[in-house]
Amino acid sequence: MPFPNCPKCNSEYTYEDRDLLVCPECSHEWSAESSAVENEDARVVKDAHGNVLSDGDSITVIKDLKVKGSSSVIKIGTKVKNIRLIEGDHDIDCKIDGFGAMKLKSEFVKKI
């Protein structure tokens, strides 16, 4: 009987360990009973203060962020409009004036 794909990284190499299903690629563990429920639930992304974010929201950066591969910094208080939520470690895709397309982590922003 094949096991379901990992709900976190969608890996097909999951295996069973006692009452849990385990993903060897991302180390995510979940119960077999809840796997059907997790697949139906939508992914919820929250900002640094616990507010739920959605596509099209406006956010503010709450910490100076270094831009990888550049000497520039995104300053605290930078406002970003019309965000788009994506899967992955950096879960916000947006355009920042003066920087261009950027991916941000939700833990470093707050909803306006």
FITORZA-962070 format. One record per atom (N, C-alpha, C): residue number from 1; residue in three letters; chain; atom name; x, y, z. Coordinates in steps of 0.1 Angstrom, whole numbers, always signed. Layout:
<sites>
seq;type;mol;atom;px;py;pz
NUM;ALA;A;CA;X;Y;Z
...
</sites>
This chain:
<sites>
seq;type;mol;atom;px;py;pz
1;MET;A;N;+8;-12;+0
1;MET;A;CA;+0;+0;+0
1;MET;A;C;+9;+13;+0
2;PRO;A;N;+8;+21;-10
2;PRO;A;CA;+16;+33;-10
2;PRO;A;C;+11;+43;+0
3;PHE;A;N;+21;+50;+6
3;PHE;A;CA;+18;+61;+16
3;PHE;A;C;+15;+74;+9
4;PRO;A;N;+8;+83;+15
4;PRO;A;CA;+5;+96;+8
4;PRO;A;C;+18;+104;+8
5;ASN;A;N;+19;+114;-1
5;ASN;A;CA;+30;+123;-2
5;ASN;A;C;+31;+132;+10
6;CYS;A;N;+42;+137;+13
6;CYS;A;CA;+44;+146;+24
6;CYS;A;C;+36;+158;+22
7;PRO;A;N;+28;+162;+32
7;PRO;A;CA;+20;+175;+31
7;PRO;A;C;+29;+187;+31
8;LYS;A;N;+41;+187;+36
8;LYS;A;CA;+49;+198;+37
8;LYS;A;C;+58;+201;+24
9;CYS;A;N;+64;+190;+19
9;CYS;A;CA;+73;+192;+8
9;CYS;A;C;+69;+184;-4
10;ASN;A;N;+58;+176;-3
10;ASN;A;CA;+52;+168;-14
10;ASN;A;C;+61;+157;-19
11;SER;A;N;+70;+152;-10
11;SER;A;CA;+79;+141;-13
11;SER;A;C;+71;+128;-14
12;GLU;A;N;+75;+120;-23
12;GLU;A;CA;+68;+107;-24
12;GLU;A;C;+75;+96;-16
13;TYR;A;N;+86;+99;-10
13;TYR;A;CA;+94;+89;-2
13;TYR;A;C;+90;+88;+13
14;THR;A;N;+77;+88;+16
14;THR;A;CA;+73;+88;+30
14;THR;A;C;+73;+73;+34
15;TYR;A;N;+74;+72;+48
15;TYR;A;CA;+74;+58;+53
15;TYR;A;C;+67;+59;+67
16;GLU;A;N;+63;+47;+72
16;GLU;A;CA;+55;+46;+84
16;GLU;A;C;+65;+43;+96
17;ASP;A;N;+63;+50;+107
17;ASP;A;CA;+71;+47;+119
17;ASP;A;C;+61;+47;+131
18;ARG;A;N;+57;+35;+135
18;ARG;A;CA;+47;+33;+145
18;ARG;A;C;+34;+39;+141
19;ASP;A;N;+29;+49;+148
19;ASP;A;CA;+16;+56;+144
19;ASP;A;C;+18;+68;+135
20;LEU;A;N;+30;+71;+131
20;LEU;A;CA;+33;+83;+124
20;LEU;A;C;+37;+80;+110
21;LEU;A;N;+35;+89;+101
21;LEU;A;CA;+41;+89;+87
21;LEU;A;C;+53;+99;+88
22;VAL;A;N;+64;+95;+82
22;VAL;A;CA;+76;+104;+82
22;VAL;A;C;+81;+106;+68
23;CYS;A;N;+86;+119;+66
23;CYS;A;CA;+92;+123;+53
23;CYS;A;C;+107;+123;+56
24;PRO;A;N;+115;+115;+48
24;PRO;A;CA;+130;+115;+50
24;PRO;A;C;+136;+128;+45
25;GLU;A;N;+130;+135;+36
25;GLU;A;CA;+136;+146;+30
25;GLU;A;C;+135;+159;+38
26;CYS;A;N;+123;+161;+45
26;CYS;A;CA;+122;+174;+52
26;CYS;A;C;+120;+171;+67
27;SER;A;N;+120;+158;+71
27;SER;A;CA;+118;+153;+85
27;SER;A;C;+104;+157;+91
28;HIS;A;N;+95;+159;+83
28;HIS;A;CA;+81;+162;+88
28;HIS;A;C;+74;+149;+92
29;GLU;A;N;+68;+150;+104
29;GLU;A;CA;+60;+138;+109
29;GLU;A;C;+46;+142;+111
30;TRP;A;N;+37;+133;+107
30;TRP;A;CA;+22;+135;+109
30;TRP;A;C;+15;+122;+111
31;SER;A;N;+4;+122;+117
31;SER;A;CA;-4;+110;+119
31;SER;A;C;-11;+106;+106
32;ALA;A;N;-13;+93;+105
32;ALA;A;CA;-20;+88;+93
32;ALA;A;C;-34;+92;+92
33;GLU;A;N;-41;+94;+104
33;GLU;A;CA;-55;+98;+104
33;GLU;A;C;-56;+112;+100
34;SER;A;N;-47;+121;+103
34;SER;A;CA;-48;+135;+100
34;SER;A;C;-44;+138;+86
35;SER;A;N;-37;+129;+79
35;SER;A;CA;-32;+132;+66
35;SER;A;C;-44;+136;+56
36;ALA;A;N;-55;+129;+58
36;ALA;A;CA;-66;+133;+49
36;ALA;A;C;-72;+146;+52
37;VAL;A;N;-72;+150;+65
37;VAL;A;CA;-77;+163;+69
37;VAL;A;C;-67;+174;+65
38;GLU;A;N;-54;+172;+66
38;GLU;A;CA;-44;+182;+63
38;GLU;A;C;-45;+185;+48
39;ASN;A;N;-47;+175;+40
39;ASN;A;CA;-47;+178;+25
39;ASN;A;C;-59;+187;+21
40;GLU;A;N;-70;+186;+29
40;GLU;A;CA;-82;+194;+26
40;GLU;A;C;-80;+209;+31
41;ASP;A;N;-73;+211;+42
41;ASP;A;CA;-71;+224;+48
41;ASP;A;C;-62;+233;+39
42;ALA;A;N;-66;+245;+38
42;ALA;A;CA;-57;+255;+31
42;ALA;A;C;-46;+259;+39
43;ARG;A;N;-35;+262;+33
43;ARG;A;CA;-23;+267;+40
43;ARG;A;C;-25;+281;+46
44;VAL;A;N;-22;+283;+58
44;VAL;A;CA;-24;+296;+65
44;VAL;A;C;-10;+302;+67
45;VAL;A;N;-8;+315;+62
45;VAL;A;CA;+4;+322;+64
45;VAL;A;C;+1;+334;+74
46;LYS;A;N;+9;+335;+84
46;LYS;A;CA;+7;+345;+94
46;LYS;A;C;+19;+355;+95
47;ASP;A;N;+17;+367;+98
47;ASP;A;CA;+28;+377;+99
47;ASP;A;C;+34;+375;+113
48;ALA;A;N;+43;+384;+116
48;ALA;A;CA;+51;+383;+129
48;ALA;A;C;+42;+385;+141
49;HIS;A;N;+30;+391;+140
49;HIS;A;CA;+21;+394;+151
49;HIS;A;C;+9;+384;+151
50;GLY;A;N;+9;+374;+142
50;GLY;A;CA;-1;+364;+142
50;GLY;A;C;-13;+367;+133
51;ASN;A;N;-13;+378;+126
51;ASN;A;CA;-24;+382;+117
51;ASN;A;C;-23;+373;+104
52;VAL;A;N;-34;+368;+99
52;VAL;A;CA;-34;+360;+87
52;VAL;A;C;-32;+368;+75
53;LEU;A;N;-23;+364;+67
53;LEU;A;CA;-20;+371;+54
53;LEU;A;C;-28;+364;+43
54;SER;A;N;-31;+372;+32
54;SER;A;CA;-37;+367;+20
54;SER;A;C;-32;+374;+8
55;ASP;A;N;-34;+369;-4
55;ASP;A;CA;-30;+375;-16
55;ASP;A;C;-36;+389;-17
56;GLY;A;N;-28;+399;-21
56;GLY;A;CA;-33;+413;-23
56;GLY;A;C;-31;+422;-11
57;ASP;A;N;-27;+416;+0
57;ASP;A;CA;-25;+425;+12
57;ASP;A;C;-14;+434;+11
58;SER;A;N;-14;+444;+20
58;SER;A;CA;-2;+453;+21
58;SER;A;C;+5;+450;+34
59;ILE;A;N;+18;+451;+34
59;ILE;A;CA;+26;+447;+46
59;ILE;A;C;+37;+458;+48
60;THR;A;N;+43;+457;+60
60;THR;A;CA;+54;+466;+64
60;THR;A;C;+65;+457;+69
61;VAL;A;N;+77;+460;+65
61;VAL;A;CA;+89;+452;+70
61;VAL;A;C;+92;+457;+84
62;ILE;A;N;+94;+447;+93
62;ILE;A;CA;+96;+451;+107
62;ILE;A;C;+111;+450;+112
63;LYS;A;N;+120;+447;+102
63;LYS;A;CA;+134;+445;+106
63;LYS;A;C;+142;+448;+93
64;ASP;A;N;+154;+455;+95
64;ASP;A;CA;+163;+457;+84
64;ASP;A;C;+167;+443;+78
65;LEU;A;N;+165;+442;+65
65;LEU;A;CA;+168;+429;+58
65;LEU;A;C;+179;+431;+48
66;LYS;A;N;+190;+423;+49
66;LYS;A;CA;+200;+423;+40
66;LYS;A;C;+196;+416;+27
67;VAL;A;N;+199;+422;+15
67;VAL;A;CA;+195;+416;+3
67;VAL;A;C;+207;+407;-2
68;LYS;A;N;+204;+394;-3
68;LYS;A;CA;+215;+385;-7
68;LYS;A;C;+220;+388;-20
69;GLY;A;N;+234;+388;-21
69;GLY;A;CA;+240;+391;-34
69;GLY;A;C;+242;+406;-37
70;SER;A;N;+239;+414;-27
70;SER;A;CA;+239;+429;-29
70;SER;A;C;+244;+435;-16
71;SER;A;N;+248;+447;-17
71;SER;A;CA;+252;+454;-5
71;SER;A;C;+241;+463;+1
72;SER;A;N;+230;+463;-6
72;SER;A;CA;+218;+471;-2
72;SER;A;C;+210;+464;+9
73;VAL;A;N;+202;+472;+16
73;VAL;A;CA;+194;+467;+27
73;VAL;A;C;+180;+472;+26
74;ILE;A;N;+170;+464;+28
74;ILE;A;CA;+156;+468;+29
74;ILE;A;C;+154;+473;+43
75;LYS;A;N;+151;+486;+44
75;LYS;A;CA;+150;+492;+57
75;LYS;A;C;+137;+489;+65
76;ILE;A;N;+137;+490;+78
76;ILE;A;CA;+126;+488;+86
76;ILE;A;C;+115;+498;+82
77;GLY;A;N;+103;+494;+82
77;GLY;A;CA;+92;+504;+78
77;GLY;A;C;+89;+504;+63
78;THR;A;N;+96;+497;+55
78;THR;A;CA;+93;+497;+41
78;THR;A;C;+80;+491;+38
79;LYS;A;N;+71;+498;+31
79;LYS;A;CA;+58;+493;+28
79;LYS;A;C;+58;+486;+15
80;VAL;A;N;+51;+475;+14
80;VAL;A;CA;+49;+466;+2
80;VAL;A;C;+35;+464;+0
81;LYS;A;N;+30;+467;-12
81;LYS;A;CA;+16;+465;-16
81;LYS;A;C;+14;+453;-25
82;ASN;A;N;+2;+447;-25
82;ASN;A;CA;-2;+437;-34
82;ASN;A;C;+8;+424;-33
83;ILE;A;N;+9;+418;-22
83;ILE;A;CA;+17;+406;-20
83;ILE;A;C;+10;+394;-26
84;ARG;A;N;+18;+384;-29
84;ARG;A;CA;+13;+371;-34
84;ARG;A;C;+19;+360;-25
85;LEU;A;N;+11;+351;-20
85;LEU;A;CA;+16;+340;-11
85;LEU;A;C;+20;+328;-20
86;ILE;A;N;+32;+323;-16
86;ILE;A;CA;+37;+311;-24
86;ILE;A;C;+42;+300;-14
87;GLU;A;N;+44;+289;-19
87;GLU;A;CA;+49;+278;-11
87;GLU;A;C;+64;+279;-9
88;GLY;A;N;+70;+274;+2
88;GLY;A;CA;+84;+274;+4
88;GLY;A;C;+88;+282;+17
89;ASP;A;N;+101;+283;+19
89;ASP;A;CA;+107;+289;+31
89;ASP;A;C;+104;+304;+31
90;HIS;A;N;+106;+311;+19
90;HIS;A;CA;+102;+325;+17
90;HIS;A;C;+88;+325;+11
91;ASP;A;N;+78;+328;+19
91;ASP;A;CA;+64;+325;+15
91;ASP;A;C;+57;+337;+10
92;ILE;A;N;+64;+348;+8
92;ILE;A;CA;+57;+360;+2
92;ILE;A;C;+65;+365;-10
93;ASP;A;N;+58;+366;-21
93;ASP;A;CA;+64;+371;-34
93;ASP;A;C;+59;+385;-36
94;CYS;A;N;+67;+395;-39
94;CYS;A;CA;+63;+409;-40
94;CYS;A;C;+73;+417;-48
95;LYS;A;N;+69;+429;-51
95;LYS;A;CA;+78;+439;-58
95;LYS;A;C;+80;+450;-48
96;ILE;A;N;+92;+454;-45
96;ILE;A;CA;+95;+465;-36
96;ILE;A;C;+101;+476;-45
97;ASP;A;N;+96;+488;-43
97;ASP;A;CA;+101;+500;-50
97;ASP;A;C;+116;+502;-48
98;GLY;A;N;+124;+503;-58
98;GLY;A;CA;+138;+505;-57
98;GLY;A;C;+146;+492;-56
99;PHE;A;N;+139;+481;-54
99;PHE;A;CA;+146;+468;-54
99;PHE;A;C;+141;+458;-65
100;GLY;A;N;+129;+459;-68
100;GLY;A;CA;+123;+449;-78
100;GLY;A;C;+117;+437;-72
101;ALA;A;N;+116;+426;-79
101;ALA;A;CA;+110;+414;-74
101;ALA;A;C;+117;+409;-62
102;MET;A;N;+110;+404;-52
102;MET;A;CA;+117;+400;-40
102;MET;A;C;+108;+389;-33
103;LYS;A;N;+114;+380;-26
103;LYS;A;CA;+107;+370;-18
103;LYS;A;C;+111;+372;-4
104;LEU;A;N;+100;+373;+5
104;LEU;A;CA;+102;+376;+19
104;LEU;A;C;+97;+365;+28
105;LYS;A;N;+102;+364;+40
105;LYS;A;CA;+96;+355;+50
105;LYS;A;C;+86;+362;+58
106;SER;A;N;+75;+355;+60
106;SER;A;CA;+64;+362;+67
106;SER;A;C;+67;+366;+82
107;GLU;A;N;+77;+360;+88
107;GLU;A;CA;+81;+363;+101
107;GLU;A;C;+87;+377;+103
108;PHE;A;N;+91;+383;+92
108;PHE;A;CA;+97;+396;+92
108;PHE;A;C;+88;+408;+87
109;VAL;A;N;+75;+405;+86
109;VAL;A;CA;+66;+415;+81
109;VAL;A;C;+54;+416;+90
110;LYS;A;N;+47;+427;+89
110;LYS;A;CA;+34;+429;+96
110;LYS;A;C;+24;+434;+87
111;LYS;A;N;+11;+430;+88
111;LYS;A;CA;+0;+434;+80
111;LYS;A;C;-4;+448;+83
112;ILE;A;N;-6;+456;+73
112;ILE;A;CA;-11;+470;+75
112;ILE;A;C;-26;+470;+76
</sites>
